[in-house]
Amino acid sequence: MSEPIRVLLADDHPVLRQGIRTILEMEDDIQVVGEAENGEEAIRKTRELQPDVLVLDMAMPGKNGIEVVRELAADQIPVNILVLSAYDDEEFITEMVDAGVAGYLLKREALDTIVEAVRGVAAGEKGWFSRAVINKALAARRTTQKIAFSEREKEILHYLSMGWSNAMIGEKLGITERTVRYHLRNIYDKIGVDSRGMAIAWGIQHGFGKKLL
């Protein structure tokens, strides 16, 4: 039998933490190894407990979610981060995706999707976004029917939406990172976004890479 997925819960609301913990611990393949109620504690316990998945609240006392993500990334802590948030603002979503989180779920939807999302991000999958989050962030974006992508752009957008780095995409397609960046600039212009995070979100919304929850 494989080892269970080790999860750390970081949220300053005890009732929500307990609710999520109860749901996760009903699954044989998931183990909640700890809880944190502020940003500093989330960072410390991630270092100490080395969870597979950090379920992280966006807004906590002390260091907020984006500060926690950036500090863990700077320290090269190997953890998959799933954000829970009450905010569906595009700015928050973009910041988190650009910082490298694996998913972004709204708290009002979390109890329905948390188990599947934890399993997905533990397996290294990216793009675990609530449908409401994507729809809100991309409501004004153009649709694929109005955009003429080249075959190469479609390939790159597919792998980008899976959370792959430029180096990984280049190796897969047999092209240089410089060429990948060139195509990404064209993709950004065509879909009307200005960040990698929003391009990933757009791709997921329109059927590239992993499907929506």
C-alpha positions as CSV (number, residue, x, y, z in Angstrom):
1,M,0.0,0.0,0.0
2,S,1.4,3.4,-1.0
3,E,2.0,6.1,1.6
4,P,-0.9,8.5,2.3
5,I,-0.8,12.0,1.0
6,R,0.5,14.3,3.8
7,V,-1.5,17.5,4.1
8,L,-0.9,20.7,6.1
9,L,-3.9,23.0,6.7
10,A,-3.2,26.7,7.0
11,D,-6.3,28.9,7.8
12,D,-7.1,31.3,10.6
13,H,-10.7,30.0,10.9
14,P,-10.8,27.0,13.2
15,V,-14.3,25.9,12.1
16,L,-13.2,25.8,8.4
17,R,-10.0,24.0,9.3
18,Q,-11.9,21.4,11.2
19,G,-14.5,21.0,8.4
20,I,-11.8,20.4,5.8
21,R,-9.8,18.1,8.2
22,T,-12.9,16.0,8.8
23,I,-13.6,15.6,5.0
24,L,-9.9,14.8,4.2
25,E,-9.5,12.3,7.0
26,M,-12.5,10.3,5.8
27,E,-10.2,9.2,2.9
28,D,-7.8,6.3,3.4
29,D,-5.1,7.8,1.2
30,I,-5.0,11.3,2.9
31,Q,-3.4,12.2,6.2
32,V,-3.6,15.7,7.8
33,V,-0.3,16.0,9.5
34,G,-0.8,19.5,11.0
35,E,-2.6,22.8,11.1
36,A,-1.4,26.5,11.1
37,E,-3.4,29.6,11.9
38,N,-1.1,32.3,10.5
39,G,1.4,32.8,7.8
40,E,4.6,32.4,9.9
41,E,3.3,29.2,11.4
42,A,2.4,27.9,7.9
43,I,6.0,28.4,6.8
44,R,7.5,26.9,9.9
45,K,5.3,23.8,9.9
46,T,5.9,23.3,6.1
47,R,9.6,23.2,6.8
48,E,9.2,20.9,9.8
49,L,6.6,18.5,8.6
50,Q,7.4,18.4,4.9
51,P,3.8,17.8,3.7
52,D,3.0,16.8,0.2
53,V,0.3,19.4,0.0
54,L,-0.2,22.8,1.7
55,V,-3.8,23.9,1.8
56,L,-3.3,27.6,2.2
57,D,-5.7,30.5,3.0
58,M,-5.2,33.6,1.0
59,A,-5.7,36.0,3.9
60,M,-4.2,35.2,7.2
61,P,-2.7,37.2,10.1
62,G,1.0,38.0,9.8
63,K,2.2,36.9,6.4
64,N,-0.5,36.6,3.8
65,G,-0.9,33.7,1.3
66,I,1.2,35.3,-1.4
67,E,4.0,36.0,1.0
68,V,4.0,32.5,2.3
69,V,4.1,31.1,-1.3
70,R,7.0,33.3,-2.3
71,E,9.0,32.6,0.8
72,L,8.6,28.8,0.4
73,A,9.5,29.1,-3.3
74,A,12.6,31.2,-2.4
75,D,13.7,28.5,0.1
76,Q,13.0,25.8,-2.5
77,I,10.7,23.9,-0.2
78,P,9.2,21.0,-2.2
79,V,5.5,21.4,-1.5
80,N,2.4,21.5,-3.7
81,I,0.2,24.5,-2.8
82,L,-3.5,24.6,-3.1
83,V,-5.0,28.0,-2.2
84,L,-8.3,28.5,-0.5
85,S,-9.8,32.0,-0.8
86,A,-12.9,34.0,-0.3
87,Y,-11.7,36.3,-3.1
88,D,-12.4,35.8,-6.8
89,D,-10.6,39.0,-7.8
90,E,-8.4,38.7,-10.9
91,E,-5.5,40.4,-9.2
92,F,-5.4,37.8,-6.4
93,I,-5.7,34.9,-8.8
94,T,-3.0,36.2,-11.1
95,E,-0.6,36.8,-8.3
96,M,-1.0,33.3,-6.9
97,V,-0.8,31.5,-10.3
98,D,2.3,33.5,-11.3
99,A,3.9,32.6,-7.9
100,G,3.5,28.9,-8.9
101,V,0.5,27.5,-6.9
102,A,-1.1,24.4,-8.2
103,G,-4.7,25.5,-7.7
104,Y,-7.0,28.2,-6.4
105,L,-10.4,27.2,-4.9
106,L,-13.1,29.5,-3.5
107,K,-14.0,28.6,0.1
108,R,-17.6,28.4,-0.8
109,E,-16.8,25.5,-3.1
110,A,-13.9,24.0,-1.3
111,L,-15.8,21.3,0.7
112,D,-17.2,19.9,-2.6
113,T,-13.8,19.7,-4.4
114,I,-11.1,19.5,-1.8
115,V,-10.5,15.8,-1.9
116,E,-10.1,15.6,-5.6
117,A,-8.0,18.7,-5.7
118,V,-5.6,17.5,-3.0
119,R,-5.1,14.2,-4.8
120,G,-4.5,16.1,-8.1
121,V,-1.9,18.6,-6.8
122,A,-0.2,15.8,-4.8
123,A,0.4,14.1,-8.1
124,G,2.0,17.2,-9.5
125,E,-0.9,18.4,-11.5
126,K,-1.5,22.1,-12.1
127,G,-4.6,24.0,-13.0
128,W,-6.9,23.1,-10.1
129,F,-9.1,26.2,-10.3
130,S,-12.8,26.5,-9.3
131,R,-15.0,27.1,-12.3
132,A,-16.3,30.3,-10.7
133,V,-12.7,31.6,-10.3
134,I,-11.9,31.1,-14.0
135,N,-15.2,32.5,-15.2
136,K,-14.8,35.6,-13.0
137,A,-11.2,36.2,-14.0
138,L,-11.8,35.7,-17.7
139,A,-15.3,37.0,-18.2
140,A,-14.1,39.7,-20.6
141,R,-11.6,37.6,-22.6
142,R,-12.1,36.6,-26.2
143,T,-13.1,33.0,-27.1
144,T,-11.2,30.5,-29.1
145,Q,-13.7,30.7,-32.0
146,K,-12.4,34.3,-32.7
147,I,-8.7,33.4,-32.4
148,A,-6.6,31.8,-35.1
149,F,-3.8,29.9,-33.4
150,S,-1.0,28.2,-35.3
151,E,-0.5,24.5,-34.6
152,R,2.7,25.3,-32.7
153,E,0.8,27.9,-30.5
154,K,-1.9,25.3,-29.8
155,E,0.8,22.8,-28.6
156,I,2.5,25.4,-26.4
157,L,-0.8,26.6,-24.9
158,H,-1.7,23.0,-24.2
159,Y,1.5,22.3,-22.2
160,L,1.4,25.8,-20.6
161,S,-2.1,25.0,-19.3
162,M,-0.7,21.9,-17.7
163,G,1.7,24.0,-15.7
164,W,4.9,23.1,-17.7
165,S,7.9,25.5,-17.6
166,N,9.3,27.0,-20.8
167,A,12.3,24.5,-20.5
168,M,9.9,21.5,-20.3
169,I,7.8,22.7,-23.3
170,G,10.9,23.4,-25.4
171,E,12.4,19.9,-24.6
172,K,9.0,18.3,-25.4
173,L,8.6,20.1,-28.8
174,G,12.3,20.1,-29.8
175,I,12.6,23.9,-29.8
176,T,14.6,26.4,-27.8
177,E,13.3,28.3,-24.7
178,R,13.7,31.5,-26.7
179,T,11.4,30.1,-29.4
180,V,8.9,29.1,-26.7
181,R,9.0,32.7,-25.3
182,Y,8.4,34.1,-28.8
183,H,5.3,32.0,-29.3
184,L,4.1,32.8,-25.8
185,R,4.2,36.6,-26.5
186,N,2.1,36.0,-29.6
187,I,-0.4,33.9,-27.6
188,Y,-0.6,36.6,-24.9
189,D,-1.4,39.2,-27.6
190,K,-4.0,37.0,-29.2
191,I,-6.0,36.1,-26.0
192,G,-5.6,39.5,-24.5
193,V,-3.6,38.7,-21.3
194,D,-0.4,40.1,-19.9
195,S,0.8,37.4,-17.5
196,R,1.7,33.7,-17.6
197,G,-0.8,33.0,-14.8
198,M,-3.8,34.5,-16.7
199,A,-2.7,32.6,-19.9
200,I,-2.8,29.4,-17.9
201,A,-6.2,30.2,-16.6
202,W,-7.4,31.1,-20.1
203,G,-6.1,27.9,-21.5
204,I,-7.8,25.8,-18.8
205,Q,-11.1,27.7,-19.4
206,H,-10.9,26.9,-23.1
207,G,-10.1,23.3,-23.0
208,F,-6.3,23.3,-23.2
209,G,-4.3,21.1,-20.7
210,K,-6.2,19.8,-17.7
211,K,-10.0,20.1,-17.7
212,L,-11.8,22.3,-15.2
213,L,-13.1,21.0,-12.0
